[in-house]
Every structure is written in structure tokens, then in C-alpha cells.
């Protein structure tokens, strides 16, 4: 009889401990997890970041991708901006454009053995709890780093009337004022949004080309401008060009929202709107006049979900000061979109100096844009080596703990249901299982644990629904779990209250 009594007493004692813990901890006592965009660009053009060279085997490409993604996770970054269309080509299966030269070493050549790189990157990113944003160049049709024959499937061959050759260095550009060319790029973007589980779409600063791509000359569209005038068009050439780009940006944003409202659209324009904006800014390219990029308008109109102006200059550079420019763009953010400066880890700058600058710029962003703070880093290459000074400074400093990306309340304010938790104590471990509630599939879970008077948290992919925790002594740790959707909405934290 005594063993039965002892067993019963033990069960009651453990249950009492659990109940005592559960009643002491209220959900309001659990601290909020930090929110910060920690994005990194993965450039495929000219094989800057991945793959390391054209024509690697499928196995080697996958190995390199996994090294990058494991490193992204280890550095507590949370978003990958993966370049899927560097030059009117594709790093994914496309019926519209050819396979990329930078992937297979020959434009139009299929990976062998076959795999779909974008599908692979999306899955592996999500398995690590990372967002993946597909990065497109909307107009560039060919880059100088491409060698070999242009594929018959390239728009240069299929719609030559929509493309302009620039200079003699291999650059081709889709004419931004050609409706057929706009339709082509629009269909490319929407095709990816429909078929892949991406979390965002991003354009960079390449709208009209930089003049050096065309030997310093203006964009060669005299023929289409004359046709526009002949049809009754009254706008000066510069306004006409900007107007067509503006209409394209607005159309892309609306198209993405119509297909998948939760997919974010971001733009990373050149960091200076125009010299003299603000007054102390005296240098830099005039993107309004040279790239025909009215980036301020897009931000003012709210045709983006996030904006990452490329503020690639040091804090102390007076005529192109990083905090001065960040402050100006913040003031222009009249629709309250997420604003995250794009930072450049410059390879030509001494590494310790560059590392200090990047850490300082992250801290400046936290101070100046505290509500939905964050940055995007260009690029991953310098942070991949284990001995990277920059990576060590980030993970030992501002990125010591993981963070959720900021939310997008104008897209979705409704949080997913709080997970239902069960737990079992076995062999010195606490085995936890949880199930999502409601119709919305969580993108992430956040695990909160309270031991030794301290809260800890861990971000888990949405495919995870169980884990085992070790603990010391008889006192069980307090466990809480929340669900997070694709727009960053976090559910109530469920504190577990039963044990088997």
C-alpha cells in the first residue's frame, strides 16, 4: 500500500508545483520579444554572393546555399533578400524567361540534375524560421558580367523592339515606357508570386540605367518619345519617363495584393532623392533626373510595404551623411510604412573601421526609427567566413539575441489563434507539443521559457510543433508559446497548464 501512497503523493506534489507556477505567471508578465528587421541581400548577379561561380554542380550549389542560410540563422538575422532575376532571366523554373547564366554557366541551360533554386531557397529559409523576399531587376535585360550566347528565350530575342542596347559593354535594357515591356516584367513578378511561397518582392535602385552603362549618354529612346508625341503626348521627356515608371510601380503593388495580400512589396532606391534634399546634402546622384526614379512619391503614396533607401555613406560624411538622410526619408514616410535603411559593408574599407561603422549605423537606426526599427545589409559575402570580424561584432553586439520582423498592420491586423499546448515529463525532460488554433497557418512560433528568475525566448519555424527541454530539480520551467503569421502578428502567449 505504501508504494501506491508514495506515488500518489508524488503526483500531487508535482501537480501542485505546476499549478503554483501557472498561477504565478500571467501572460502580461511575459516580456515582449524584440522586433527588428535584420535583412541581408544575396546577390546572384556576377555571382557576388551565390553561387560562387557559374556552372557549379547542383550538389555544390545546394551546399553553398545551406552554408549561407545556416550562417544567416546563426547571426540572428531574420530575412533573406534573394536575387531571382538579375538580367531578365530566372533562378527558378520559368516559362517566360530563360535560366540564368549566373546559375548554370549558359543562359537558358537547365540545372542538371534538375532542381528549382528558388523553391529550394524558400523551403530551406522557412525551415530556419527566415523570411525570403524575391529580388527582381525590373528592367535590366543583360549585364556586362554575362558571357556566351544570349538565349533565344531572352526578351532581347523574343521582343527586340522592347529592348535598348546600351554602349558596348554588354548592357541591354527593357524600355520602361514600352507597354509590352512593362507587361512582360509585370507577368514575371506575378508568376513568381502565384507559384512560390515567397514572403516579399523587392526592387532595387535600377530603374532607368546609370549613365555609365551607356558610355555617359542619355537613354536611347528618341524613337518611342517621338511616337508618344505623335500620339498627342504633351509631357517633357523626363516627366514622361518618370510617369511610366510610377504607373508600373503602382501596378506591381496592386497586382501583388490582388494575388496574395500577405506578400510584402519593398523597394530599395538610391539613398539620395535629389541633391539638396535636405539642404545639407550636396553630393550624390540625382536619381529623380538621371534614373527617372521618383522614389519619394512611391513612399508618400504608400505603394510599398517597406522602403530601404541605400544609405551607403558614413555617419560623418557631411555632404552625404547617413543620419541626415535617414531623418529626411523618415519625415517623408507619411503613410507609416516600414522604413529600413540599406547599409553597405564596403570591401575597400579597412575591416575594423567598416565594422564599427556598420554597428554604429544599426544603433543610429534604432534611435531614430525606434518603433519598427531595422536595417538591410549588403551583402552576405563578407559575413560568411567564421573568422569574419563584422559577423562577430554583430552577434556579440546588436544581434546578440534573435528578433521578430516588425509587423505590417495595413496589410493584416488580425493575430492567429494561440496554440494549444500539452506537455509530458519523461526521463528528466519536459516534452512539449502544441497545435495551431484557427484557420490561419502560423509562419513562426515563439517559445518563451522562465527559469531561474529569467525569461528566455526562441523563434521556431511554423513547421515545428514539438520539442524537449531539459530542466534541473523538481521545479518545472514555465513554458509559453505564441504563433506569428506572415504579416508579423503575434497571438496571445499560451502558458501551459497541464501535464501528463
Buried (B, 14 or more C-beta within 10 A) or exposed (E): EEEEEEEEEEEEEBEEBBEEBBEEBEEEEBEEBEBBBBBBBBBBBBBBBBBEEBBBEBEEBBEBBEEBBEBBBEBBBBBBBBBBBBBBBBBBBBEBBBBBBBBBBBBBBEBEEEBBBBBBBBBBBBBBBBBBBBBBBBBBBBBBBBEEEBBEBBBBEBBEEBBBBBBEEBBBBBBBBBEEBBBBBBEBBBBBBEBBBBBBBBBBBBBBBBBEBBEEEEBBBEEBBEEBEEEEBEBEBEEBBBBBBBBBBBBBBEBBBEEBEBBBBBBBBBBBBBBEBEEEBEEBBBBBEBBBBBBBBBBBBBBBBBBBBBBBBBBEEEEBBBBBBBBBBBEBBEEEBBBBBBBBBBEEBEBEEBBBBBBBBBEBBBEBBEEBBBBBBBBBBBBBEEEBBBBBBBBEEBBEEBBBBBBBEEBBEEBBBBBEBBBEBEEEEBBBBBEBBBEBEBBBBBBBBBBEEEBEBEBBBBBBBEBEBEBEEEBBBBBBBBBBBBBBBBBBBBBBBEBE
